[in-house]
Amino acid sequence: MEQIIPIKGNVSFPLTLDPGVWIFDDRRIDLDDFFSSSPRPERDTEQEYIKSTSKFWEKEIREGAVFPPTIKSEKKYEKEKVLTSTFGVPLSPFLKNAVPSDIASQIVIETKDGSFSFPLAEADSLIMQFSFKGKPLREDGPVYVLLKDGSNRDCPIKNVTAISVQ
């Protein structure tokens, strides 16, 4: 029961979060890549999509529908990545599902050691880390709360017991 985190308070739908299943969540973020020190170049994703799609269809027309032999190696790489990477998920989708009331103005992260408050408007800047190098955070978890700017990456909020909307 210690691994479950409730979202409670001024919400229409109180939720309970189970970080143990987030490894299968499509919203998970590889935090090593997310917080890498190298700046991310701005990309035109629409142009990239158009180029990759046109290359794919061109190849389909020339060669026919053939699955490349790399699919097995790609799956193996993904499995290894899950077992060795550090992952987190954004907090904001869970808060949106809980539907904070109109009078709610802040989020309180409750821990075994105290509590930390953030304005509700800053919920998009919070990430919940649920694994470190492929292992769940059992000692001082179940999650760490990080800021997207990485300012508390070396000293995250640990021992989270609940998230309260006030």
C-alpha positions, 0 to 999 in steps of 0.5 A, a space after each residue: 500500500 505504500 507504493 500507492 499515491 492518492 490525489 485528493 483535496 479539491 478535485 472532482 475525482 480523487 485518484 490513486 496512482 500506482 507508479 509500478 505500472 508506469 513503465 508501460 505508459 506511453 507518456 513516460 519520459 527518459 529522464 537521462 535524455 530529457 535532462 541531457 546537457 546538450 541543447 535540443 535543436 528546434 525541429 520542424 516536425 511536420 517537415 520531418 514527418 512528410 519526408 519520412 512518409 514519402 521515403 516510406 511510400 517510395 520504398 513500398 512502391 519500389 520493393 513491396 511491403 517487406 518488414 526489415 530485419 531490424 525489427 527484432 533488434 529494435 524490440 531488443 533495444 527497447 527492452 534493454 532501455 527499459 531495464 537500464 534507463 531512468 524514467 518519469 511521467 508528467 504530473 499534469 495529465 493525472 491532475 487534469 483527470 482528477 479535475 481540480 475545482 475552480 477554487 483550487 489554487 495550489 498543489 501540495 506534495 505531501 512527504 514523510 518529511 513535510 510538504 511542498 507547495 506549488 501553484 496549480 498553474 505550475 503543474 505542467 512543470 512537475 515530473 514524477 520520477 518512478 525509476 532509476 537505472 531500470 529499478 523502482 524507487 523502493 527506498 525513498 520512493 515510490 516517486 521523486 518529484 522533479 521540476 522540468 527545468 532540472 533545478 532540483 534534479 540533484 535534490 528531488 522531493 522524495 518519500 512522496 505519500 500524497 498529492 493534495 489539491 487546495 
